[in-house]
Amino acid sequence: MGSVPVLTNIVMRTVSLYAAANSYRMRTMSAESPLTEITTCPRCGKSPLTEAAGALQCKACKVEYPSIGGIPWLFAEPDASLGEWRNRLHFALQQLSNEAAGIKAELQNDGLIDLTRQRLEQQLDAIDQHRNALRKILAPIDIQSSQASYESYLALRTRLPSDHGIATYYANIHRDWSWGDTENAASLEQIKNCAGDVELGKTLVLGAGAGRLSYDIHMQMETELCVAIDFNPLLMLVAKSMAQGDQLELYEFPLAPKRAEDFAVLRKLAAPAAVRDQFHLVLGDVLRPPFAAASFDTIVTPWIIDIVGDDLPFQAARINNLLKPEGRWLNFGSLAFNHADKARCYSAEETLVHVEKAGFAPATVNEVTIPYMCSPASRHGRQETVFSFSATKQSDVKAPPRHKALPDWIVTGKDPVPALQAFRTQAVSTQVYAFIMSLIDGKRTIADMAKILEQQKLMTTDEAIPAIRNFMTRMYDDAQKGKSL
Ligand SMILES: C[S@@+](CC[C@H](N)C(=O)[O-])C[C@H]1O[C@@H](n2cnc3c(N)ncnc32)[C@H](O)[C@@H]1O
């Protein structure tokens, strides 16, 4: 019951913030956008988008797609996705606040040595500044702070992919725009090797991240037009700042800091120069690409085909569909499919077969080992043998079914929630877990709790002891992990 006022609060806030985003949109999209020539509605997948009052819209679906910080927000459900990213931003901010509160509590310990105290104070200061920086950059998706508690966000945590937050791939920002010259040059070289002498023409980069590779391709490979799409607003808003020649300062939090001062490193981020014309950023889902069929001469997939949840044959058919006849698919990155179905975790050989089955001529493959995310402030860094290929479209294939990441009862919230067996099972275990949690009073032992579970006829003491211990171990691990950035 306690969560109802919180939910109402969130709904009210969403309404008022959306109004604020609308007024932002009015200011950011004014001139006729060349994007209207190549975009289609991500909802119906058919109708071209038109521009009206500074926003893109689908007349057939009667949906308006806002511009967020000057970047078209082309998600099939623009309101739901905006609300979801806003929640994820608040969740990240809450985590940072919790982290700061934890450090403050640790600083109360008089037994800390001076170096530890100094490091914690620096980290605390960096977290505070980082929090402010994130709020500033992401102001276009959220202009005020949320009052909702950390606990309610944990409970409400929704999907895009559930493991994907605002700060996922945050490290890429620093690699792209601060210390990563060597790695960025190695990435561009792979694309150049794949492309050979053929001009790229109209180019689309799927899953462009913080945008450096797209920028380098556009600046150094004479693309006629370059569109970079990603669904993460932090990465895209940073890419926008960089592309227009702005400078940003952001903290890097290396994975394995080399020295005390490396726990939080303030980096200056900048592009070598403002990007030239015909470079476009789009916020949207690559599984529902908001582009018209046969719009592009080249599609680049950097470190993405094994990341998205969609099966490779569908991705390949979608890419085919977006390419003009004789268009080219340039892939670059690791190959580490991770899916519950082992049959979908394709080898390099299987990948090439699926590329051909999707209407492409046999691909030319290039594999080299390059450094990956080797921050100078971190002891951690990888070598990756990247799997790059160039494949030319030979024939059209049937367009794949439109991707539905989530059922309507989640996205619109208007259909009944189905009583799936898996949900019932989950409900029972959640009740048991909630009951166990309610028994924690700082006095009872695991054995005491097991006896109560037996009295409640939930399980025998012998069954309960290992079950409670497992559950407590997980809770304890989560609590420990919750402390790290
Ligand atoms: C491994 S990173 C690669 C980023 C960039 N291509 C690079 O090489 O640095 C994967 C990127 O794909 C994006 N991504 C993942 N799933 C996506 C989806 N369904 N739609 C749009 N972007 C997605 C993530 O936000 C992230 O930026």
The ligand as an ORCA input file, in Angstrom:
! r2SCAN-3c Opt
* xyz 0 1
  C      29.563     -2.542    -26.509
  S      28.825     -0.974    -26.696
  C      29.580     -0.436    -28.178
  C      29.534      1.046    -28.349
  C      30.248      1.563    -29.595
  N      29.755      0.943    -30.792
  C      31.711      1.367    -29.451
  O      32.269      0.595    -30.238
  O      32.313      1.973    -28.572
  C      27.192     -1.387    -27.208
  C      26.340     -0.173    -27.487
  O      25.101     -0.596    -27.998
  C      24.069      0.159    -27.400
  N      22.860     -0.680    -27.477
  C      22.655     -1.910    -26.956
  N      21.434     -2.362    -27.283
  C      20.853     -1.388    -28.033
  C      19.591     -1.262    -28.663
  N      18.669     -2.230    -28.593
  N      19.333     -0.128    -29.353
  C      20.252      0.873    -29.429
  N      21.461      0.802    -28.852
  C      21.762     -0.318    -28.163
  C      24.552      0.457    -26.005
  O      23.935      1.588    -25.447
  C      26.047      0.672    -26.251
  O      26.325      2.001    -26.545
*
